[in-house]
């Protein structure tokens, strides 16, 4: 069973695409030169995160930057990019024990007045920073002048012991599983597929399975800071990357430099709460899309729900010969809601589906599922599930889910049933236990963190931004609001957002909390 939405990543939006502002006040952060000798960070990662000083073999390691090679799912980047491998402990409670390598990528600052490294996490969890960072560089070109752009494949992702839980053949076969089961037989197949996926992940991940949590990755980040030679961590987190940033700030508040959290995950929501938030968010985005086409949102939603019900009974043919199932159809609707520029593609795909041709929606679903023309699937959803099921302690049962389904369906007759059932299937019979109900992100003593929310964000609804800021703590979380559409705000067409973020990252100018860009 493929995950339906979860927390999402900028990579999903990348798959779609081959004005008035308030005042600000000066605030913390260096003007520049926030760099020490490599390995000379002020405090050991271990002292804050594990209570144990880290061995010099970790903090004193030298990164060997070489030209990047093409990966299994991405071409080699341009000449200005270099790649290296950072050794990290498999188990952070045993920093002297077994290590493995994290794949990193960097392009040095293009100007003379360098501030330091700017780390990027693009979400998921499971997004490959090594593959996404070069394509995102043009979006952050103004930041590149003063920052080295740095990203990495987190543990369990891509070239950092990335996990593949099943073969391409088995992934395609699982597309026929009904993820909103209507009969006992469908329910049994749904749960068996979920259990089989977990077993495949366990076999593929081996001893890494219990060491890919968000907390593990936050600790990796602080080791990265030290080895890169930065006294503080400057960070740009998107989608799930905002949760990672919040966890890092909680563990290492004194190491936080300038931190941007864009497309913010609600840290107060548990598994069911996150699913309800996303149900609201995607329905809100669908309503806005329907309004843009001149349709009444309620009637338009009912029409799409009726289409999905017909497809559940009889999957649609496509030009590829594959069938468009109900699950694939919903996935195809989800993808273009990540970016307003792709709404015309959704209109075309829905029109074709109404006429009995599922090709358009299938093409969109394949983009979301990272399936290429040869039938090869990417592994982001595999890593996503391995990481999130280690993070999340809650395991809703089928009985609990069934009681919640009317609530989900009321929130959205299009997305509710899928996200409701997903809470039961996503971590069903998972081989390892989860770690927390909700992530701890309180960061007293941290420098101000800029939290950017988009009122039209489908995957990480706007309300999460205010909640993240509140949880970070008074004087730490600062909210910037954009009244826009799509997943994320920076680089999405608002000069107000972009200039505010740039002023913060480049000059240390923190805007007034609550500033709105319309």
N, C-alpha and C positions, 0 to 999 in steps of 0.2 A: 504493500500500500504506500503510495507516494504521499508525502505530507501536503496539505492543501495550501495553507498560507504561512502559518507560524509568524515569526517576527520579520522575515523578509530581508532583502539586501539590495544595495545599490545595483548589484549585478543584474537583478531582475529588470530594473529600469533601463540598464545598458542594453539589455536584449531587445528593447523596443526601438533603439536608435542606432544603427550602425552609424510707490511714489511718496507721498509725504511721510516723513519720519519725525520721531520725538528727539529730544536733546540727549546729551551724554555727559558723563563726568569722567575726569581722569582717574585712573585706578592702578592697581598693582601690576607687577610684571616688569622685567628689565627692559631697557630700551634696546638691548642687543648684547651680543657676545656672551650668551648664557651657556658657555661650553668649558669643560675641563678636559684634561688629558684623558684619552680612552681608558676606561677602567677605573677612573678616579672620582666616581660619584661620591657624594657626601656621606651617604649612609648605605649600609648593605641591605639588599632586598630582604635577606633573612631576618634582620633585626626587627623589621616592622611586620613582616608577613608570617614568619615561622618561629620567631624567638631565638633563632640560631644564626650566627654569623656565617656567611657564605664562604666557601673555600676560594682561594685565589685562582684555582684552576677555572672557575666560572667567571669571576669578576675581572680577572686579568687577561682573559682570552683576547686574541687579536683577530679581527674579522679580515678575511682575505677577499677583497672585492675583485670580481672578475666579470668579463662580459657575460651577459645573460644568454642562456640558451632557450630555444623553443621548448615549451612544455607539451604535455599530452593534449591539452585543450586550448593552447594559445601559442601564437607565433613569438619569435624572439623580438624584444623591443628594440628601440633605436640605440645608437652608439652612446648616448649620454646616460644610459642606465647600466648599473652594475649590480651584480648579485653576490650574496655571501651566505654562509651558514652559521647560525648561532647555536652553540651547544647549551641545552637546558636540562635540568634534572627531570627524569621521568616522574619521580614522586617528590614533590616539594617538601615533604616531611623528612626526606632523606637526601639532602643536597649533596652529600658525598657519594651517593650511590650512582646507579646507572644513568647515563645521559643519552640524548638523541638530538638531532639537528632540526632547527627551524629555518626554513628558506626565507631570506630577506631580499629586498630590492631597494635601491636608492638612486636618486639623481641629485647631485650636489646643487646648492644654491647658485643661481645664475648671476647674482649681483655681488658687490663687495661687502656690503654691510650685513653680514650673516648673523642671524639670531641663534640658530642651532638646528636640530632635527625636528621635523613635524611628522609624527606618526599618524598613519591612517588605518582605520578599520572600517570596512565597507558593509558590514552587517552579515546577516544570515540567521544564526551563526552558520558558518561554513563558507563564506565568501573568500576567495583567494586574492589576497592583497597583491601578490606577485603578478597575477594576470590582469587585475583591474587597474592598478596604480598608473601604468603608462598611459592608458586610455583616458584616465581622469585628470591627467596633468594639465591639459589645456584649460580645464575648468578652474584650476587653482593657479594659473600662470602668474597672477599678481603676487601670490604667496611664495612662489618658487624663487622669486628674486632674493628673498632673505632667509628662506628655509631650505635645507635639504629635504626633499620629499622622500619619505621612508614608509614602506609597508612590509608586510610579511604574511606568510601562510600560517595561521595559528595551528597549534597542535591538533592533529587529526584532520587537517585540511590540506588539499593539494600536495605540494612537495614536502610537507612536514608530516610524513607518515599519514597521508590522506587515506581515509577509510572508504572502501567500496564494498557495500554489503550484499550486493547481488549483481548478476551479469546483465548485460543489455537485453538478452533474450528474456530473462526472468522479469526485468522491469516492464518490458512491453506486455508480457503475459499478465502482469498484475493490473494493467490498465482496465482489464475486463471485470475486476472485482468491484462490486457495488459498495461504495463507501457511505451510502445512506441506506442500509439494509431494510428491506420491507418484510422479509420472511425469515423464519428460523434458519433455513439453509443459507441465505445470504449473510445473515448475522454470523454464523459459524465460519463461513469462508472469510469474512472480513476480519475476524479476530485471529483466525489461523494465519492469515497473511501477515498480520501485524507481528505475531509471535515468530514467524519464520524470518521476518526481516531482522528482528532483534538477534536471533541466533546467527544470522549471516554477519551482522555487525560484530558480534562477539568473536566469531572465528577470524574475521578480517583484522580487527583491532588488537586482539591479543592482550598483552599486559598494559596497553595504552587505554583500554576501555574505561578504566576507573580514574584516569588522569587527564581528562580533556575538558574539565569544567571551566566556567568563566573565571573563577578564582585562580585556577592554575594559569590561565592565560594572562590575567592581570599581573601575576608574579613574574611571568616571562617578560612582560613589558618593562618592569622596573629593572630587571637584569639587562634588558636591551638598552635602557637609558644609560646605565653605568658603562656598558661596553662601548656604546657610541660616544661616550665622553660628555654627556649632557648632565648638568647639575639638576635640572628639572625636566619633567616630561611635558612637552608641548604636543597636543593631541587633537585629532579631528575624527570623531566617531559618528557614524551614520547608522540609523536604524538600530539593530542589535548592538552595533558599536557604541551606542549611547549607554546601554546597560553595562557593557564592559568598562566604559569610561567611569561610570558611577561606582562600580566595584573597585576599580583602581584608586579612585579618589578616597574611598573609604579606607582602603588598606594603607595608602601612602599619601595622606593629605599634605604633608610637608614637602612632597616631591612634585606636586602639581604646579605646572607653569601656566600656560595659556591653553585652555581646553574648550573645544566646541563640541556640543552634543546636538546633532541635527536629525530630525525625524525620530522623536523620542519615545522609547519604550516606557510604559507606566510601571515604575518599580513597586507600586503598592498592589498590583493585581496578581493573583495566583493563576494557575492554569486555566480555570474556568473564567476568571475575570478577564484574562488576556483574550480568550476566544470571544467573549461578549463584546469587548472593546473593538476587536477587529470586525465583528459582525456589524456593529454600528458604523464603523469607519467605512467599510466597503459599501454599505447601503447608502450612506451619506454621499459618497462619491458617485454611486450609480444614480442617485436622485439628481445630482448636479449635472451628470452626463445627459440624463433624459430631458431635463429642463433645457439644456443647450440645443437639443434637437426639436424643441417645440412640443414635447410630450408631457402629459401629466405624470409625475413620478409614480403615483399609486397605480395608475392604469398601466403605465409602461412596465413597472415591476411585475404586475400580475401577468402581463403578456409573456415576459421572459420566464417567469415561474412555470407557466403553462407549457412553454416550449421545452423546458427542462424535463417536465413530467412526461411529455411525449417521447423525448429522447431516452428517458429511463426505460420505457417500455420497448422502444425500437431505436437502437443507435442509428445515426445517420451515416450514409456512405460518403466517402471522400475520394478525390482524384487519385490519392496514393494507394487506395485499396484497403486502407485501415478504416475501422469504424470510429465514429465520434461517439463516445459514451457520455453519460451524464456528467461524470466526474471531469472528463476532459473538456466538456462544454463549459462548465463553471470555471475551470482553470483558464480557459480561453477568454472568458469575460473578465476575469480578475486582472490579467496582465495589462491591458490597455488602460485600466483605471489608475495605474501607477504614473501615467503621464498624460496630461491633457492633449498634447500633440498627437497622441495615438487614438483619440476618441473616434476620428473618422474610420479607422480600421475596424473598430468595434461595430460601428454602424453597418459597414459593408458585410462583415462576418455574420451579424445577426440577420440581416436581410437574406443572405444566402441560406442560412440555416432554416429560416421560416419557409423557404422554397424547397427544402429537403436536401440541401448540399452542406455538409459539415466541414468542408475543406478549410474555410477561413478560420473558424474557431479552432480547428485542429492545429493549424499553423501557429496560431497564437499560443495554444497550450504547449506545443513543442518548444516554443521560445522560452516559456516559463520553466519548463522541465529540462531545459538545456539539452535537447535532442537535436542532433544534426541530421543532414540529409541521408547519411549512411546508416542511420539507426543507432548511433552511439550516443549514450547519455552521459552528461557530466555527473559529478558526485557531490555537488553542494548539498542536496537534500539528504544524502547519506550522513555527511559530517554534521549537518544541522540537527539531525535527529539524535546522533550519538552525543553531541554536546548538550542539547536541551534536555534530554532524558536523564543525563547525569546531574544537571542543574536542578531540575524541577522534582520536588518530592511527591507532589500530588499525583495520584493514579486513579482518576474517576472510573468507577465500574460501569458496566453496561446499564445496570439498573438505575444508578444515579444519573447517568446520561439521559436515559429515556424520560425521567422525571423533568429534566431541564429542557428537553426538546421543544415543548410548546413556547417557552420563553425565547429560545433562539429563533424559532419560526416567526414569532411575533416581531422580533427585532428586524428580521429580513427573511421573507419567504424564498429568496434566491440563495443567499449565503448561509442563513441560519442553520438549516439541516446539516450542511457539510461541516461547518465549524463546530457544531454541537457534537456530532458523531466523532469528529477528530479528537475531541478530548478523551474519548474512551479508547480509541485505537492507536493514538500516536506512541504512547509508551506502554502499551499493553504487554504484560508478561516480560517486561524488560529485564535483561540479565543482571543489571546493577541498580542499586537504590539511588534515588535522587537526594540532593543535598539540602535544599531549602524550599520553603513555601514561596517566599519572595526574596529578591536580592537585597542585601544590606548596602545602602549607598550613602549613609550619613557621613559627612566629611568635615567635621569641625576643625578649624584651623587651616583649611585649604584656601588657596587664592580663589578669587571669583571665577566661576565657571559659566560660560554663556550657553544657555539652553534655548534652542531654536525650534519653535513649533509652527506648523502649517495647518490652518483651519480646515483645509480640504484634503488632508493626508488620509488615504484609505487604510494603509497597513499599520501605521502607528498614529492613531487619532490624536488630535491636538491636545486633548485633556491631559495626556501623559506628560506634556512639557511642564505644566504648572506643578503636577504632582512630583515630578523628578526634582524640580527646583526646591520645592518644600522639603523633600526628603534629604537633599544635600545639606540643607540648613540655612538659617538666616545669615545673610551676608555672603553666602557662597553661590547659591543658584540664582542666576539672573535670566529672566525670560525675555526673549525677543519673539514677537508674533508676526507671521506673514499671513495675510488673508489671500491665500492662493489655492491651487489645485495640484494634486500629484504627491508623490512620495519624496519628502525632503523639501528644503527651501533654498539653500545656497546653490547658486548657479542655475536657478530655475526661471530666471527672467526678472527678478526684482532687484533693481539697482540699490534700493534702500537696504535690503538684506545683505547684499554682497558688500556694499561699502561699510556697513556696520560691523560685519564679521571681519573684514580686512583691517579696519581700524583697531579692532580688538587684538587680532593676531599680530599685526605689524607694529602697532604703537602702544599696545597695552591699554587702550581706551575702552573702558567698560560702559556700555549704554545704561541708561536708567532702566531699572527693572520694570517690565510691563510695556516697553516701547513697542509700537505697532507699525508695521509696514503694510500699506494697503495696495 
